[in-house]
Amino acid sequence: MRILVLTKKFPYPLKEGEPIAITNLCRSLKACGARLTLLAMNTSKHYTDLSELPADYDHFEAIHAVEVDNRISISGALKSLLKGEPYILSRFQNEEYHRALEKLLTTEQFDIVQIETPYLASCVPVIKKLTSAPIVMRAHNVEHEIWDRVARSSPLPKKLYLRNQNKHLERVEVGMLNEYDLLLAITADDLRRFTELGLRKTGLVAPAGLVVAEYRPRPFKKALSIGFIGALDWMPNQQGVVWFLENVWPLLRENHPELTFEIAGKNTPDWLKKRAGNGVKVLGEVPDAKDFINRHALFVAPLFSGSGIKIKILEGMALQRAVLTTPIGLEGIPAQNGVHVLSAETAREFVLNVELCLNQPDVAIGLGHSARQLMEREFDLFAIGKKVFSEYEKLCVR
């Protein structure tokens, strides 16, 4: 089976959720016998030097990358507003990328075309014109619902703009649902929501899996530090970190002056770096996310918007950290509050959860052990890959 994979960013380095989710599914499909070709946008915002790819990045038999300038600009935002187009999507509509897609589809034969995220939905007409191969949409989130949550918690001018953009985004995302032959959802909740929005074609839940054996936890005796890591150009992460700094950290620091909070993530904005001090360290991008998570007994993910599975939460659980998050952070993860993780919705609840782990280290250690067992049981990468491959085989014989 030959699979053409389309991505809006190059799926490397493996430092944030989307590249990890893409890479891991492709690894598992290769293990099932699939032959994969990658056509990726190599964007200005997430540029990757292909000469630096490691030797073991070998799950694609061919890699094609198109350089795309997707920098956010005021003029671009205003132009999309006047045209009634979602700027969130139009930044990824690129003629050179479409030409590269046309070339691949006219010179090679593929059994499946797998599109990663609806940001590349504009490729569907090109694909249908040139091949009868089934089209699979892998929806990492219900995108317009993320932006709706972000808009609700934004100040007024930004709120109005985001609501306008989101109206157009929802129209595209929902309107394209039945243009795909198969929709892969990251969570059962997302698939249920897509069905409510009108999905009539086949849908399959395929979580973002991990090779849990590759996550080697380091033991800890006492929690003296808290860590956060995530893509810091993603608005839900920005909002969550700022909320934690303003509402939770002052209360913790007052009672535990020795406690430190380290924030790491790709594309950290300058305004966030200026928040360092009073026990807070803003590190920016770090060389190894696993090593960073392992340095901290407690891992926080204060998320109040977003959908789909949060990869960094899965990684924290696989590394046996005590994960402190919100109900939104746990969407798609069958974790029990107080057994595998600690969940909170208010600043006071977050403070109490952190203090529980500080004062009773055995609680933090127990949460980590239970979380690791859950990852081994429910998020095995290769079991998920076999399920997806089996569905692809059914598509190919229709």
Secondary structure as UniProt FT lines:
FT   STRAND          2..7
FT   HELIX           17..31
FT   TURN            32..33
FT   STRAND          35..43
FT   TURN            45..46
FT   HELIX           50..52
FT   TURN            55..56
FT   STRAND          60..68
FT   HELIX           74..83
FT   HELIX           87..90
FT   TURN            91..92
FT   HELIX           95..107
FT   STRAND          112..116
FT   HELIX           118..123
FT   HELIX           124..130
FT   STRAND          135..139
FT   HELIX           143..152
FT   HELIX           156..175
FT   HELIX           177..179
FT   STRAND          182..185
FT   HELIX           188..196
FT   TURN            197..198
FT   STRAND          202..205
FT   HELIX           212..214
FT   STRAND          225..229
FT   TURN            232..233
FT   HELIX           235..247
FT   HELIX           249..255
FT   TURN            257..258
FT   STRAND          260..264
FT   TURN            266..267
FT   HELIX           270..273
FT   TURN            274..275
FT   TURN            278..279
FT   STRAND          280..284
FT   HELIX           289..294
FT   STRAND          298..301
FT   HELIX           311..318
FT   TURN            319..320
FT   STRAND          322..325
FT   TURN            327..332
FT   TURN            338..340
FT   STRAND          341..343
FT   HELIX           347..359
FT   HELIX           361..378
FT   HELIX           381..396
//
